[in-house]
Amino acid sequence: MTIRLGAPYWKLWTSSALSNLADGVMKVALPLVAIRYTESPALIAGLGFAFTLPWLLFALTAGALADRFDRRRLMLWANTARAALLSVLVVVAIIGAGSIWMLYAIALFVGVAETIYDTSSQSILPQLVNRDALSRANGRLYAAELTTNQFVGPPLGGFLVASGIAVAFGAPVLLWVLAIGMLLLVRGRFSTGHTGATTIRADIAEGLRFLWSNTVLRVLAIMVGMFNLASSATFTVLVLYAVGPNSAMKLTDPGYGLLLTASALGSVLGSFAAEGAERWLGRAKALALTILGSVLTVATPAFTTNPVIIGAAFFLGGITVSIWNVITVSLRQRITPHRLLGRLNSAYRLVAWGTMPLGAALGGVIAQFFGLPAVFLTMGVVVVCLLLGMLWVTDKRMDAADEAAEQAHRAEAAEEAASGPAGR
């Protein structure tokens, strides 16, 4: 019997799709507008750094906040802040007073709001849908996020910039306002019962301890960190391998964009296939197969320059990455207590994403001294080694973690029922 996701979930889904469409438009609009203020490649590239820096500096704090306060309200405040910040750019564009440094400031603060929104959004889901429906719920959510953020948002952003700066930044403002309106329709309280008796530092430390003490989650975080190191190294140098008459693949700029679209298309398909893969293969086998599929993403360019073959490898790799994400995120949501989920998600992401700058640097060093194919081959070996992690991430361990979490959830529900009715 299929468990329905329910109206509150679909309202969250719609709000998330609108928010991610705004993100996709803004991330393309910022650098396109920036070239009107500066011709410095370093300053243009620095915008991306400013936008992602909050994930290193603020992620753990965002997780602590998601466990202290109502998660829906945090999402509302985060989107309100993003809309307000871009409204400033609309006004500035109209009066002609913009600058590259203002774009930097906006990118930084919008990035901070994004850490709060994304952490709260991932943590609120188990409070909206049944535990047994989390894989389906995450799959549908990922499909919407990928489609709006990677397919619709970027070309729409380019079109809007051509229409004017005020239009380019005004569109995300409108989308975030619509997302706020949809999220307001999700009724209920989504706090964790945190009393606020502890400090933020103590809360963060508790989340880190929980991650480190749980074998399955700890190993999964390390595995994702190693894969992100490998993929970051690969895609940092891929443009040199793929684009231009002197490159190995000899692609044009549009051809390179089409090559990357193959991965995104696979990711959307994988988000729908994840629930079936988990059910038919079991989690451990499905995760092991996704590792093998991910090898194709990083290693294929080492053996061929044919863009069709590489594009097909990226497509299959995109499918497997989405299957991995849906299964592992759903597992985190099932086995982590609600009161810790925000901190666990942020700590997990810090471990999993913190390797990406290192991967970019490592890819550049290997390419400089040994050539571009050596990067792809080396990173392929790194991804194959992730199979060792499956010695710890077994069905038996995951099932035991599920059962322990279910028992704790029942005990907590019984305690709440004994103490009297409470709104959520």
Disulfide bonds with the S-S distance in Angstrom:
none
